[in-house]
Amino acid sequence: MKLVRLLMKMQNETVQVELKSGVLVHGTIVTVSPNMNITLKDVKMTVPHRSPTQLEHIMVRGSQVRMVLLPDDLNLDALLQDPIFSKKQEKPLSAPQGRGGASKHTYTKAPKRTTNAHNRGF
């Protein structure tokens, strides 16, 4: 299971996101994209060695996220029992589906090349 799928289900939950730069962003999740870009509202952003800043909205790029701290009262059992997180059903075995089909799997010996003075490139 991927963290991004869990975050997508956590709309309207308050989380704390730590960025690779050391910035802490505390806010309520509005949306999460498949690239883990997180949009938060009612944000308190804390830059190291500076006073916290209040923001209405912020979008955090997914590649800059170091970790996401989840709330203690979050019911993970309910989120993880969702059908999205259940194992995929196994597919029955079937014939190869690649290019060329079954005829490609029969190999024949290639004819021997003959060279003479006319096709040597001189």
C-alpha positions as CSV (number, residue, x, y, z in Angstrom):
1,M,0.0,0.0,0.0
2,K,1.2,3.5,-0.8
3,L,1.2,6.4,1.5
4,V,-0.3,8.6,-1.2
5,R,-3.5,6.4,-1.3
6,L,-3.9,6.8,2.4
7,L,-3.5,10.5,2.2
8,M,-6.1,10.8,-0.6
9,K,-8.7,9.3,1.8
10,M,-7.8,11.8,4.6
11,Q,-9.6,14.9,3.3
12,N,-10.5,17.3,6.1
13,E,-8.0,15.7,8.5
14,T,-5.4,17.9,10.3
15,V,-1.8,16.8,9.7
16,Q,1.7,18.1,10.0
17,V,4.0,17.8,7.0
18,E,7.8,18.1,7.3
19,L,9.6,19.2,4.2
20,K,13.1,18.2,3.2
21,S,14.2,21.8,3.8
22,G,13.2,21.5,7.5
23,V,10.0,23.6,7.2
24,L,7.0,22.3,9.2
25,V,3.6,22.8,7.7
26,H,0.5,22.2,9.9
27,G,-2.9,22.3,8.3
28,T,-6.0,20.6,7.1
29,I,-5.9,18.4,4.0
30,V,-8.0,19.7,1.1
31,T,-6.7,17.5,-1.7
32,V,-3.9,15.1,-2.5
33,S,-2.7,14.3,-6.0
34,P,-1.3,11.0,-7.2
35,N,2.2,12.7,-7.1
36,M,1.6,13.3,-3.4
37,N,1.2,17.1,-4.0
38,I,-0.8,18.1,-0.9
39,T,-3.1,21.2,-0.7
40,L,-3.7,22.3,2.9
41,K,-5.9,25.0,4.4
42,D,-5.8,27.0,7.7
43,V,-2.0,26.5,7.7
44,K,0.6,27.3,10.2
45,M,4.1,27.2,8.5
46,T,7.2,27.2,10.7
47,V,10.5,27.9,9.0
48,P,13.6,27.1,11.1
49,H,14.9,30.0,13.2
50,R,11.9,32.2,12.3
51,S,8.5,32.9,13.9
52,P,5.5,30.8,12.6
53,T,3.4,32.2,9.7
54,Q,-0.3,31.8,9.3
55,L,-1.6,31.1,5.8
56,E,-5.0,30.5,4.3
57,H,-3.9,27.9,1.7
58,I,-0.7,26.2,0.6
59,M,0.3,23.6,-1.9
60,V,3.2,21.4,-1.0
61,R,5.1,19.6,-3.8
62,G,5.1,15.9,-3.2
63,S,8.8,15.4,-4.0
64,Q,9.7,17.8,-1.2
65,V,7.8,15.9,1.6
66,R,10.1,14.2,4.1
67,M,7.3,12.9,6.3
68,V,3.6,13.3,7.2
69,L,2.6,13.2,10.9
70,L,-0.9,11.8,11.2
71,P,-3.2,12.7,14.1
72,D,-3.4,10.3,17.1
73,D,-7.1,10.0,17.0
74,L,-7.2,8.8,13.3
75,N,-9.0,5.5,12.8
76,L,-6.5,3.7,10.6
77,D,-8.5,0.4,10.7
78,A,-11.5,2.0,9.0
79,L,-9.2,3.6,6.3
80,L,-7.3,0.5,5.6
81,Q,-10.4,-1.7,5.3
82,D,-11.5,0.4,2.3
83,P,-11.7,-1.6,-1.0
84,I,-9.0,0.5,-2.5
85,F,-6.5,-1.0,0.0
86,S,-7.6,-4.6,-0.4
87,K,-5.4,-7.0,-2.3
88,K,-6.1,-7.2,-6.0
89,Q,-7.7,-10.4,-7.2
90,E,-5.3,-12.8,-8.9
91,K,-5.8,-13.2,-12.6
92,P,-6.1,-16.7,-14.0
93,L,-3.1,-17.9,-16.0
94,S,-3.5,-17.6,-19.7
95,A,-1.5,-17.9,-22.9
96,P,1.3,-15.4,-23.5
97,Q,0.0,-12.0,-24.5
98,G,3.1,-10.5,-26.1
99,R,3.7,-9.4,-29.7
100,G,3.9,-12.2,-32.2
101,G,1.8,-14.8,-30.5
102,A,2.6,-18.5,-30.3
103,S,4.4,-18.6,-33.7
104,K,7.2,-16.5,-32.3
105,H,8.0,-19.2,-29.7
106,T,9.1,-21.7,-32.4
107,Y,12.7,-21.2,-33.3
108,T,14.4,-22.3,-36.6
109,K,18.0,-22.3,-37.4
110,A,19.1,-19.4,-39.6
111,P,20.6,-20.2,-43.0
112,K,24.4,-20.0,-43.1
113,R,25.8,-16.8,-44.7
114,T,28.2,-17.2,-47.6
115,T,30.7,-14.5,-48.4
116,N,32.6,-13.9,-51.6
117,A,34.6,-11.1,-53.1
118,H,31.5,-9.3,-54.5
119,N,29.8,-8.6,-51.2
120,R,32.8,-7.9,-48.9
121,G,32.6,-4.1,-49.4
122,F,36.0,-3.7,-51.1
